[in-house]
């Protein structure tokens, strides 16, 4: 009799009928009527999660040490050590000579016989069978198996069939229950000293412990999402019957991972908003409105207008804005950011823009000065290279409030920097800052009052995170689920298409230089980008397009070689500030024809006359980085060309040649590298998964996000009985992550 029972055709209670006739109870999935005695006698099993903490009985010696090195120490650890894939299981009749295969069999007989060769242990031979036939299986150097695998033992054998009808076994494990022949056998990540099959043997030994696995997801959620319970999902992966079983189990566990990550982000966001206030910037636009209508030299795109409207809504609230502004190269993110900063200024407060490098900060400062041409706004640049006297003046004016807008590097978050009333901060290329550096901006907000302990408290500034690296929605949800997102896809009118070509031979390199010289002769300018600053000793560059080249050496070589007669300037991050500014000024003003640099020009550089981008050792860079570099050209009225030095067989370079859409390229990058390797992923572990795989599980992530939003809307503290276990696992999995402030 089944341990579960169901009610069949239950009738609603009728108050008019007393007493009610007892409802009939039937065995699960059957027609057998059950009486009270049978119901009480039915075996029940309540999960005992404490049993999963029992220490695992590991083999001795190196095998036990190897298993422990995988983090497998308890029964629960073993059940959570999921297979990385499954091998197709065959029947004996289906075996092909010379092919590696796994079979599920039962031992009919087993013997050991001596081998004449000196030093070799006896050979073990067993007759095994399944429902399709029988065969002889051979085990080498393991005579003790005669006693371990007596007749009747069910085994999983992995090996190769030979022409003599024998099966040479390479791996083997005891199978607790085999009903017929399984279609697949779990295959585990192992390490030196232990095989997948040895782990499989251990898993079979703790199979009954699956009954002690607790269900974390509410029943209603599982029904709505059509997901199996957790114990069944683990069983489907460890003991797969078929591929559909495995897919269902993996989907359940992947959904659980994604749901927990989204709950972590949403809970963190809710707690941040609950405990931190922000200045309300609700005054009607005045200075910012005049700037948009009278000073901006071009029309806003629809995407820019949408982003500005969203920012206006955010900053009018008494809670800190946490918005990520991402967009295509040249899509006008700086214009949107400047509007947000002007909104803070016209409300009587201060704004700051923080960039990861001095070069980028300098470019932003120059761009802002160019865009603000009407009423004067007190603006300054603060970096590590700012002279002492100038620095003192800037700090004094920030403290007094005389300085309304400041652009800088991490120098802005040093303890000596005090704002009178910082209401809004823009963090550009925020993934290049450390978590502590980004979080330090919260301490620069406007005064709030005194806390209970007498310490002076501050409001959090509104934060606009900005990135020129397009992030697919999949990765944005997985890594930035606690931020609102605005996306700029449209390019401003007048942007020219860029032709991209791959230079993969010495002959093609000569043609590339000829094309570059032709552009220079027509009055255009060019960038040459190298991956290194200095050439390694004893490694002069040759003619191979993929060979590493350094900016300093290439600057000298080109000036004396292919580009002799043209004015070249050098730019890299180790140059003194004055020299960097001078080099950029020469190039921007047209006094230099070619800028030879490292990737310091990746973002923030805007020279409309530059029409050629030549990237040395292009395969050393990621897709997104190359797309950013390519975005430095095509900004004027002339056609532009990007030349990538590298192999024509490269998938990344081929993608750049075919596509100009940064979001399309970001999706390709995500598929090639997976979510954990992409720049922009937070180093919190929230975006890292054991089971879920992005972008393949994009649909699953969307479902998890929607479900997490529903749960948080109904039970923000996860204190309802149906959410208690979910809340405990959230705390166990992510610790203090959900309690920390959102890094700026």
N, C-alpha and C positions, 0 to 999 in steps of 0.2 A: 504494500500500500504506500502511496506517495505521502511524503511528510507535509505536503501542502494540500489545501482543500479550498473549494470555491462554492459560492452560493449560485444555484441555478434558478433562473426566472424568479427572483425575489419579488414579493408583492408589497406595495406600500402599506403601512399600518392603517387600519380602518377603526377609528374610535368608536364607531357604532357597533362593532362586533366584539364582544367580550365573552370568553377569553379568545385570543387569537390562536389560530391553528399554527403549530410549529412549521417553520419553513424547512423544506427538504435540502439537505446538504449532500453534495456529491464529491467524489474523489476528483482531484485535478485531472482535466483532460479525459475524463471517463464518465461512465453512466452508473457506477457503483454507488449506491446510497450508503451514507455513513451515519451511524447512530452516535449517541453521546459517548458511550464507552470507547468506540473506535476513535473518535476525535481526541479524547483524552489520552489514548494510548499511542497516538501518532508521534513518531520521534521528532523532536525539535532541536535546532542548533542555533544558539545565539553567538554571534561573532565575539571572540575574545582577543581584541587587538594586542593585549599585553603578551600573548603567546608569540606574536611576530617579533618581539624583542628578545626571544630566547636565542642564546648563542648557538651558532651553527656548528655542527660537528664536522670540522674540516679535516681532510687527510693530513697526515704528518709530512715532514720534510719540505722539499721545494715546492711541491704542488700546493700544500696548504698556505705557504708563504705567498705564492703567486696569486692565489685566490684572494687572500687578505689584501694584497696590494691593489686589487680592483675595488676595494671598499666594501667587500662582501664579508661581513662578520656575523650578521644575524639572519634569521629566517626571512625577516622582512626585506633585508638588503638583497637577498638572493632573488626573491620574487620581483623586486624592483629593478634587478639587472636584466633589462629586457633584451630579447634577441635583436640583432641588427638587421636580420633578414631571415628567410627560410629557404631551405633547399628542397627541391622537388623530390618526393619519395617515389620509388618505383616498386613494382611487383617483381618477383623473380623472373617471371615470364617476359617482362619488358626489358630486362637488362641487355645492354649492347656491349660487345667485346671492346675493351680498351677505354670505355667511358666511365668517368667518376659518377657514382650514384649512391643514394641512401635507400636502404630497404628495411622494412619492419618485419621481423621474423620471430619464430619460436624455435628453441633448441630441441632437436629430436635426440641427438646423441653427441657426445664430445669426448675426445681422447687426446693424449699427448704421445708423440713418438720422437725418439732420439734423432738428432741430426749428426751426420758423420763429421762435418766440418768442425775442427777444434775451436773451442771457445764459444760456440753457439749453444744457446739453451734449447730444450726440446721444442718442437713445433706442435702447436695445438690445432687440431682439425675438428670441425663440428659439422654435423649434418643439420641444416636448418630448413624451415619450410614456411610458406605462407599459403593463402588460399589458391594461388596460381601454380604452385609447384615446389620443388625442393632443390637444394644445391649444397656443395661442400664449401665451407668458409674456413679460411686459414688465418691464424693469428701468430705473429712472429715474436719470439723472445718473451712470452708471457705464460709460462707453464701453469701458474697459479689460477688461470682462468678455468681450468678443469673443475676445480672445486667451487669457484664463484658462480659459474653458469651451468648448473645441472640441467638435465632434460626438463623441458617445460618452461624454462626461463624465456621471457619475452625480451627481445633485443632490438635496438636500432643499430644497424651496421652501415658504416660509410667506407667505401673502397672502390675497387675496380675489378670487373669480371675479365677473366682471361680465356684463351681459346680452349683450354682443357675443361671448361665447365666449372672452374673454381672461382672463388671470390676472395681476393686478397684484401684483408681488412686493415684500414689505416686508423679508423676511430670507431669506438663502440660505446654503447650505453644501455643500461637496463631501462626498459619501457614498462611503467607500472600497468597501464591498461592500453591495449591496442585492439580496437574493434575493426577488424578488416585491415586494410593497408591505408595509412594516412597519405594524403596528397602532398603534404609538406612537412618538413622537420625543422624545428627552430635552430638557428645558427647564431652563436653568441660572439660578442667581442671578447677576446681572450688576451693573454699576454705571455711572455716567455715563461715557460714552466708549467703551463696549463693549457689544455685544448678546449675547444668549444664543446666537444663531446663529453669531456669530464665535467664541465659545468652543467650540461644537460642531464647527466646522471644525478648530480646533486639536486637539480630542480625536480626531477621525478621523485626523489626521496622526500620532498616537502610538499608534494602536491596537495595533501589534505589540509595544509595550512591556508589554502585559499578560502576555506570556510571562515577563517578568522579575519578576513579583509573587510573593513567597514565601508559602507557606502557613504560617499561625501555629498553627492548631488541630490537635491530634492527630487522626489518621485515625479512630481509634475513637470519639472524641467526635463528629466530623462524621457518622459513620455512625449513631450512636445518636440524634443530634438531627435527622437527615435534612437536613443542610445542604450546599450546594454549596461547592466550594473558593473561596478568596478572589478569584482571578483571574476565575473565571466569574461571581461575584457582581458584581464591578465591570463586567464586560462586559454583564451583564444590565441594569444601570442606565444605562450610557452608550449602549448600542446595543440597546434593548428590541425584542424581536420581538413580544411580546404582554404583556398585563397579568400573566399567571401568572409569566412570566419575571421581570418587575420585582418582583413580590411576593417571590419566592424570593430574589432578590439582596438586596433590602432587609432581609429577615428574617435572612439570614446576617450582614450587616454590623451590624445592630442587636444581634443576639445576641453578637457579638464585643465590642461596646462595653459591653454590660451585664455580660458575663462578666469583662472587665477591671476594671470598677468594683467588682464584688463581690470579686474576688481582691485588689484594693487594700485594701478594708476588712478582709477576713479576715486578710491578711498583716500589716496594721498592728496589728490586735488581737492576733495571735499574738506579734509582736515585743514589744508593750507588756507582755504577760503574762510573757514570758520574761525581760525585763530589769528589771522592777519588782516589788517585793514589797509586801505590805500586812499590817497587823496582822490576826491571826486572831481574830475575835470569835466564838469557839465556846462560850463559857460559856453554860450553860442559861439561858433567859429567867427573870428574877426580877422586877425593877422593872417591866419592860415587860409581863410577864404580868399582874401585879396591876393595872397601868393599864388593860389591855384588859378585864379581867373586872370590876373594881370601880369605876373612875373614868370610863370612857368613857360618855357619856350616851345612847348608841344602839348598836344591834347593827351589827356589820360586815357589809358585803355579801359575797357569794361572791367577787366580783372582788377586793375588798380582801384577803380571806383568802389568795387565790391569790398576789397580789403580795407579801404579807408572807412567805409560805412561800418564794417565790423569792429574796427579799432575804436571809432567814435562811441559805439555802443558799449564796448568793454570798459573804456576809461571813464565813462559816466557813472560807473558803479563803484560802491565803496569797498570793493574787493580788488585785489591785485590782478591785473590782466596777465595772462600767461598764454601768449599767442606765438605760434611759429609761422613766419612769413617765408615761404620758399618759392623759388621761381626759376624760370629758364634764364640762361645767360643773357644779360642785356634786357631783361623784362621790366626793369624800373623799380627794383626793390628799394633803392636808396631814396627815391622820390616819396614812396609811401612812408618810409622810416622818418624822413625829414618832416613830413606832414604831422606825424605823431608827436615829434619833438616840439614842433611849433605850437601844437595844442597845449602842451605842458607850459610853454613859455607864456602864451597869451592868457593862461589861467593864473599867472603870477608865480610860477614855480620854475624849477630847473630841469634840464634834460641832459642825458649823457649817451654817447655812442662808444662802445668798447670793441676794439678789433684785436685779433690775435697777434698781429705783427706790426712793427713800426711803419713798414712800407705801406701796408693797407690802411693804417690809421692816417698816414699822411695823405694818401689818395682820397680817402673819405673827407678829410678836412678841406682839401682843395675843391672837391666836388660841391660840398656844402657852401663854401664861399662863392663859388660860381653860380649856384642856384639861388642864393639869397641876395638879391640885387636891390631890393626896395628899402624899407625901413631898417635901420641898423639893429642887429642883434649881437650882443656881446658874446663872442665865440673864441675858444682857445683850443690849442693842441697840447696834450700832456702825454709824454712818453718817457721811457727810461733815459733817453738822450736829451731831454729838455735841460738847458743850462740852469744852474742852481738859482741864479737871480730871477730868471723868468719863472721857474718853478715856484719860488716863494710868492711871487706876485699872483700867479694863478691860484695857488692854495688859499691865499688871503681873500681873493675875490669870490672863490667858490664858497668859502665860509660865510662871507657877508651877504652873498646872494647877488652881488654886482655882476658876476659872470653867469649868464643864463644858459649857455649851451657849451658843452665841452666834448671833444673827441679825443680818444686816447687808447692806450693799450692796458695791460693789467696794472699799470701805474695808477689807474683810477681807483683801484680797490685797496691801495696801501693804507695802513692805519692813519697816516698823517693827512689823508685826504678827507675833508669834512665838508659836506654840502649843507647849505642853509635849508633847502627844501627840494630835495631830489624827488620828482614826481614820476618820471618816466626814464627808462633806460633801454637802449637798443644794444643787443649783443650780437655782433656779426660773426658768422662762421663759428657759432657757439660750441660746436663739438671739438674745437681745437683748444678749448679751455678745460681745466680740471674742474671737478665737481665743486671743490672748496672755493676755487676762484670765482665760479659763477654764483655760488651761494653767498659769497661775501658782499654782493651788491645789495642784498636785503638789509645789510647793516648800514647802508648809506642813505636809507630812506629818510623822510621828513620826521621831525620829533612827534611822538604820539602822547607822551606824558611819562609819568613814573609808574613803574611796576610795583607789585606788592612788597618787594624787597628793597625798594628805593632806587633801583637801577633805572636809568633813563631808557625808555622804550622808543622804538621808531616804527613808522608804518613801512610796509614793503612798497617799493616803487612799482608802477606798472612795467611789465617786462615784454618787450617785443624781440623774440628770438629771430634771427635772420640767417638764412643760408642760401648760397648760390648753387648748392648741390641738390638737384631735383631728387626727391625721395618718393618712391612709389607709395601709394596709400597703404599697402600691406606693411611695409617697413615703418611707415609713420605711426600706424596703430600699434605695432609691436614694440617700438622704441620710444615713442612720444605720445603715449596714450593719455597723459595727463595734461596735454596742451591742446588748445584750439588751433586749427590749421587754416591758413589762407594761402592760396596757390595762385601764382602769376604764370599763366601759360602763353598769353598773347605777347607778341613782340611789338614795340613801338613802330609806327609807320616810318618807312625810309630805310629800314635795316636790309642790307643786301645778302643774298644767299652766298654761302661759302662752299667752294669746291674743295673736297678732301681727297687726297691721293696718297698712296703708300709707296715709298721709295725703298726698294728692296735689293738693289744691286749697285755696283760701282758706276756702271753706265747711266743708270737712272739718277744717281747722285749728281753726275755732271750736268744732266739735263735740268735737274732741280735748281742748281746754282745759276744756270743760264736763264731760267724763267725768273728767278729772283732778281738777277741783274736787269732783266728787261723791265720789271716793275719799278726798280729804282731809277732807271733811265727816264721813266715817264713821270717822275716826281713823287712816286709813292714811297712808303717806308716799310720796314720789315722787322720781325722778331726772330731771333734764333735762340731756342731754349735748350739747355743742357741739364742732365740730371745731377751733375757734380759741380763743385766750385773749383777744386784743384785736381789735376790729373795725378793718378797714382804713380809713384816712382817707377821708372823702367817700363811704362806702358804707354808709349806714344800712339795716338790714334792712327788707324789705317784707313783703307777704303771701304771696309765693311760697314754698311748702313746701320747695323745693329750694334756696333762697337761703342762702348762707353766713352763719352767725351765730356770734358770739363769746361765750364764757361770761361775761366781765365785763359786756358790754353787755346781754346777755340777762338777767343777774341783776338789773340795775337796771330794765330794761323790764318784766319780769314782776312785780317788786315793786310797780311803780306802775301796772300794767295788769291782765292777766288773773288774776294771783294776789295782788292787793292784799288785805291783811288776813291773809295767811298768813306764817309765819316762814320766810324763805329764807336759806340759807348758800351761800357760794361756795367752790369748791375747784379749784385747778389747780397744776401742778408748779412754777411760779415763785414761789409764796407761801413765806414763811419757814416753817420747820418748826413753830414754836409755833402759828402761825395755821392750818396744815394740821391739826395735831393737835386744835386747838380746834374747827374746823369739823366734823371727823369725829366728835368726841365729842358735839357738839350733836345731830348727826343720829342717831348710834347710840343715844343716850339718849332720843330722841323730843322733844327741845327744839326741833328745827327740822322743819318739814313737808316742805320741798323742798330737795334738794341740787342746785345748778347747778354743773356741772363739765365738765372735758375728759375725755379717756379715761384719766385716772389711776385711775379706779375700775374699769377693765376687769377686773381680777382682784383677788382677796383681800378684797373688801368683802362683809360678811355682816350684813345688817340684815333680820331676819325680817318686820318690819312694813312694809317697802317693797313696794308692789304695782304701781307704775306706772313705766315706763321710756319717756321721750320722747326720741328721738334726732333732733337737727336735722341737716339735710344728710346723710341716711343713706347716700346713694350715694357719699359721699367715703370711706366705710370699706369694708373687705373683708368677705366673708361671715363668716370666722372671728372677726374683731374684733366684728362686730355680734352674733354668737352669744355671745361672751364678755360683752358688755355686757348682753344680755338675761338672762344667767345671774345678774345681781345681784338679780333679783326672783324671786318664786315660791318663796321660801325659808321661808315660814311657812304658816299654816293657811288663808290667804285667797287667793281667785283673783286672778290678776295679768294685766296687759295691757301689751304693748310696742307703742309707736306709732313707726313709722318715717316720717319726713318725707322724701318724695321721689316720684319718678315711679312710677305704677302699672305702667308698661311695663318697668321695670327687671327683668332676669332675676335679679339677685342678691337684690333685695328680695322678688321673687316666691318665690324658693326659701326664704327665711327665713319667709315667711308660710305656706308649705305644710309645711315640715319643722321638727321640733324636735330631731331626732337630729344631734348635732354631727358624727359620722363621716360620715353621709350628706351633710351640708352640705360637709364637707371634700372629699369626692369630687367634688361639683359644682364647688367652687372650683378643684380641680385640673384638671378638664376645661376650665373657662373660662379659666384663666390659665396652664396648663402648669407643669411642675415647677420650671423655673428662676426663676419669679417669686414663688413662695410663700414667705412668711415661714417660717423653720424650715429652709430648705435651706442647707446649709453652703456657705460661700464658698470652697470648695476646688477647684471644677471637677469633682469626682468625680461629682456629680449632674447634670452638664450633658452633653448628648449631641448629636451631629451627625445621627445617623440614627434612633436609638431615640426613640420619642415616648410619654411617659407621660401618662395612664394607659392609652392604647391598647395598649401592649405589656406589659401586666401579666403575662400568661401567659408571655411570653418572659422577663421578669425573674425569675419564679419558677423557670423552667427553668435560667436562668443561675446563680441563687443555689445551687440544688441541685448543679449541675455544679461550681461553684467550691468548694463544701464537700468534694465528692469529691476534687478535685484537691489541695486543701490537706491533707486527711487522708492522702493517699498520698505527697505530695511537697511538704512545706511550704516548702522553699527554691526550688522550681521549677528544680531542677538536673538532673532526669532528661532524657535526650536529647529525648524527645518534648515536653518543656515548656520547653526552653531559649529558643526564639524567643518564646514567650509571656512568659517572665520578662524578656527584653530589652525587649520592647514595653511591658511594665508599668512598667519603670524609665524608659523614654523618655517614656511618656505622663504618668506621675504624679510623676516625679522623686523628691523626698525625702518625699513625702506618706506613703509606707508606713514611713518611718523615724521620723517624728515621733511624740511621745506623743499619745495621744487627749486632746483638750482636755476639761477637766472640764465 
